[in-house]
């Protein structure tokens, strides 16, 4: 259930064990539907982060 105002969502992924430590992933929320109603996210993707460990 979403609360009125801002709500934060986590995007998760499974990364292969064979992925290189220097590999970079990126994700973007392109669609969101709540109770059958489409919503537009205020921020579809996070600002670029480099060398985050």
Secondary structure, 3 states (H helix, E strand, C coil): CCCCCCCCCCCCCCCCCCCCCCCCCCCCCCCEEECCEEECCCCCCCCCCCCCC
